[in-house]
Amino acid sequence: KIVHLLRNKYDCIMSTSKSINYDNSLLNCRIDGLNNNKPDLFIIDLNLNLKKNLNLKKLLNKRKTYLITLEKNYKKISNYKDIGYKLILIKSLENKEDLSKLYKKIYKIGYTRILVESGLTFLNFLIKNKMMNDLYIFQSKYNLGKNGKNNDTTANFKKNLTKQVTINLKSDKLFKKIF
């Protein structure tokens, strides 16, 4: 429930094709009384690996969904355009400057509050480049073990967290880091 409330506070969600392909989530706000077709979605897919039969395809005509890919993929993007994705072409996404250029493109479209829901690889990239304001980590009571890539990274976050809030949702905890 908390994630859905957080989603409602932001203009858009940014994720990666790898996370979306794995989770097959709608990445929307599913709370009664709130708009479940929002927020809009930005998917980073540098190599165009996004599956074409995902659940979020159901919302393509109800909310804006942008696919962020490399300019060199220009010939391969027509299939995604035909499905209903809007496209943002970038030269690269390897460093802070590239990420800053991407954020500026997103800002020019009209989005100012971005919630990133991704795996630890992209999260580590954001942290390394100091490109976030708040960090929320939700810890499940279930241990992912070997199923989570870089699963020891969460322990490193906890060492530097300024505030821990315990939430009564099946003993899950919410950790918040303010940068």
Backbone torsions as a table, in degrees:
resi	resn	phi	psi	omega
1	LYS	NA	-37.2	-178.3
2	ILE	-65.3	-40.5	178.9
3	VAL	-61.5	-40.3	-180.0
4	HIS	-66.7	-36.6	174.9
5	LEU	-66.2	-41.4	176.7
6	LEU	-61.4	-44.3	179.0
7	ARG	-57.6	-37.3	-178.7
8	ASN	-66.6	-24.7	-178.5
9	LYS	-80.2	-13.7	-173.3
10	TYR	-108.7	155.2	177.8
11	ASP	-72.5	-34.7	-175.4
12	CYS	-155.5	163.6	174.7
13	ILE	-115.1	139.2	173.8
14	MET	-115.4	134.4	177.0
15	SER	-144.8	-176.1	178.8
16	THR	-116.5	156.6	179.5
17	SER	-62.2	-34.0	179.6
18	LYS	-61.9	-46.4	179.2
19	SER	-65.4	-43.5	-177.9
20	ILE	-67.6	-42.2	177.7
21	ASN	-60.7	-38.8	-178.3
22	TYR	-71.9	-46.8	-174.5
23	ASP	-85.7	-28.8	-175.3
24	ASN	51.8	42.5	-177.7
25	SER	-89.7	155.6	175.1
26	LEU	-79.3	-23.6	-178.1
27	LEU	50.9	51.4	177.2
28	ASN	-128.9	-178.9	-179.7
29	CYS	-98.9	112.4	-176.8
30	ARG	-111.6	64.3	175.6
31	ILE	-124.2	130.9	-179.5
32	ASP	-52.9	133.5	178.5
33	GLY	93.0	-14.6	177.7
34	LEU	-105.9	159.3	-176.4
35	ASN	-74.5	109.4	-177.2
36	ASN	-82.4	5.2	174.3
37	ASN	-97.8	5.2	-176.9
38	LYS	-123.3	166.3	-3.9
39	PRO	-78.9	168.8	177.2
40	ASP	-65.2	164.7	-169.3
41	LEU	-128.9	135.7	173.4
42	PHE	-117.8	122.9	-178.4
43	ILE	-114.6	120.1	176.1
44	ILE	-84.2	116.9	-178.0
45	ASP	-141.5	78.5	-172.8
46	LEU	-64.7	-29.0	-177.5
47	ASN	-110.9	12.4	-178.9
48	LEU	52.1	59.1	177.8
49	ASN	-103.7	4.7	-177.5
50	LEU	-66.1	128.1	177.8
51	LYS	-65.5	148.2	-176.4
52	LYS	-90.8	-11.6	-177.0
53	ASN	-112.5	39.7	-178.1
54	LEU	-82.7	160.4	177.4
55	ASN	-58.9	-36.3	-176.3
56	LEU	-65.4	-14.6	176.5
57	LYS	-59.5	-28.4	178.9
58	LYS	-62.8	-25.6	-175.7
59	LEU	-100.5	1.9	-175.4
60	LEU	-60.4	-31.4	178.8
61	ASN	-90.4	-0.7	-179.1
62	LYS	-111.4	-17.7	177.9
63	ARG	-148.3	156.2	179.7
64	LYS	-76.3	130.3	177.9
65	THR	-129.3	116.3	-176.5
66	TYR	-102.6	139.7	175.2
67	LEU	-110.3	119.2	-179.0
68	ILE	-98.5	117.7	-178.1
69	THR	-142.3	170.3	-178.2
70	LEU	-75.0	145.1	179.3
71	GLU	-56.0	-32.9	-177.9
72	LYS	-65.9	-14.7	178.4
73	ASN	-87.0	10.0	-172.0
74	TYR	-51.1	-39.1	-177.7
75	LYS	-70.1	-26.0	-176.2
76	LYS	-90.9	-5.7	-171.0
77	ILE	-83.4	-13.0	-175.1
78	SER	-60.0	-35.0	178.0
79	ASN	-61.6	-41.1	-179.8
80	TYR	-71.3	-36.5	175.9
81	LYS	-62.2	-43.1	-179.4
82	ASP	-63.1	-32.9	178.5
83	ILE	-70.4	-32.0	179.0
84	GLY	130.3	3.5	177.5
85	TYR	-77.7	143.3	170.3
86	LYS	-91.5	147.9	-172.9
87	LEU	-116.3	141.4	171.9
88	ILE	-124.1	119.1	-179.2
89	LEU	-98.7	134.0	178.6
90	ILE	-129.0	158.9	179.1
91	LYS	-78.2	-41.7	179.2
92	SER	-164.1	168.2	175.8
93	LEU	-143.5	71.9	-173.6
94	GLU	-119.0	-14.7	-175.3
95	ASN	-151.8	-178.4	-177.2
96	LYS	-61.2	-39.1	179.8
97	GLU	-62.8	-43.4	178.0
98	ASP	-63.0	-43.4	179.7
99	LEU	-64.7	-38.9	177.9
100	SER	-63.2	-42.1	177.3
101	LYS	-62.3	-40.7	178.2
102	LEU	-63.8	-46.3	178.3
103	TYR	-58.9	-38.1	178.5
104	LYS	-65.2	-38.9	176.6
105	LYS	-63.0	-42.3	179.6
106	ILE	-66.0	-39.6	177.6
107	TYR	-62.4	-42.3	-179.7
108	LYS	-64.1	-28.2	176.6
109	ILE	-73.2	-24.8	176.5
110	GLY	123.5	15.1	-178.6
111	TYR	-109.5	132.0	-179.1
112	THR	-121.0	-23.5	-178.4
113	ARG	-116.2	110.4	-175.4
114	ILE	-112.9	126.6	172.7
115	LEU	-102.4	122.0	179.3
116	VAL	-96.8	123.2	173.5
117	GLU	-122.3	100.2	-175.5
118	SER	-146.4	179.9	175.3
119	GLY	-79.4	178.2	-174.7
120	LEU	-70.0	-25.0	179.8
121	THR	-62.9	-50.9	179.4
122	PHE	-70.0	-37.6	177.6
123	LEU	-59.9	-44.0	177.7
124	ASN	-62.6	-36.6	176.9
125	PHE	-62.1	-43.4	178.4
126	LEU	-65.1	-43.3	-179.3
127	ILE	-65.3	-46.1	179.7
128	LYS	-56.7	-38.1	-177.7
129	ASN	-93.7	5.8	178.2
130	LYS	51.0	52.4	-176.5
131	MET	-117.1	45.3	175.5
132	MET	-150.9	158.5	177.7
133	ASN	-101.9	-50.4	-178.2
134	ASP	-124.9	148.9	177.3
135	LEU	-127.0	123.0	175.1
136	TYR	-113.3	126.4	176.0
137	ILE	-119.2	123.6	176.4
138	PHE	-100.1	124.2	-179.4
139	GLN	-107.1	120.5	178.6
140	SER	-80.4	157.8	174.5
141	LYS	-74.2	-11.6	179.1
142	TYR	-91.0	136.0	179.2
143	ASN	-89.1	119.7	-179.5
144	LEU	-74.3	-24.9	178.8
145	GLY	56.4	-128.2	-177.3
146	LYS	-73.7	-10.8	-178.8
147	ASN	-73.4	-19.4	-178.9
148	GLY	-101.3	122.1	177.3
149	LYS	-68.0	139.1	-179.0
150	ASN	56.3	37.5	-172.7
151	ASN	-62.0	-16.1	178.1
152	ASP	-82.3	-7.5	-178.6
153	THR	-64.0	-35.7	-179.1
154	THR	-58.6	-39.0	178.2
155	ALA	-61.6	-37.7	178.0
156	ASN	-65.6	-37.3	177.0
157	PHE	-63.1	-44.9	-175.5
158	LYS	-59.8	-33.4	-179.8
159	LYS	-61.5	-29.5	-174.4
160	ASN	-107.1	7.4	-177.2
161	LEU	-75.7	142.5	-178.0
162	THR	-92.1	-23.1	-174.9
163	LYS	-150.2	134.2	174.4
164	GLN	-116.8	132.3	178.9
165	VAL	-118.7	123.4	177.1
166	THR	-89.3	129.9	-177.9
167	ILE	-114.6	136.4	-179.4
168	ASN	-86.5	66.8	173.5
169	LEU	-123.5	83.6	-179.4
170	LYS	56.7	39.5	178.0
171	SER	62.2	21.9	172.7
172	ASP	-73.9	157.5	179.3
173	LYS	-124.3	148.8	175.8
174	LEU	-113.6	126.3	176.6
175	PHE	-110.8	137.7	-179.5
176	LYS	-127.8	130.1	175.8
177	LYS	-117.6	126.5	177.0
178	ILE	-102.7	122.8	-177.3
179	PHE	-93.9	NA	NA
